[in-house]
Amino acid sequence: MALMTLNNIALSFGDPPLLVDVTLQIEPGERICLLGRNGTGKSTLMKMMAGEVLPDDGDVIRQKNTRVAMLGQDVP
């Protein structure tokens, strides 16, 4: 069973949309890496996985007791 599944995620803060029809499944033991240019939605996707941002459309399904941890981009 997947730890987390994102099905057909869409998110927009204006035009053009940031995420369109994104599908991702993370299985136990997998390691993932997000790569991309600035402003392409990497941090927003992580915030969505952590439950800090809700998608405009689609589903985020987390297995019970799954935790998402993030290291902030801004150093104090």
C-alpha positions, 0 to 999 in steps of 0.5 A, a space after each residue: 500500500 502506498 504511503 501517499 498518493 496524489 491523483 490528478 492534482 491541479 493548482 493555480 495561483 493565477 495564470 498560467 496554472 502551477 500544477 496540472 493533472 499531477 499524479 504521484 505515488 510514493 511506496 514504502 522504502 522509496 526515495 524521491 527527489 524533486 528537481 526543477 527551475 525556480 517557480 515551477 511548483 516544487 515547494 508548493 507540491 511539498 507543502 501540498 504533500 504535508 497538508 499545508 496547501 490544498 489542491 484546487 482539484 484532485 485528491 491527496 491520500 495519505 496512509 494513516 500515521 504518515 508524516 511529511 517533514 520539510 526543511 525550510 528554504 529560509 535560514 534564520 
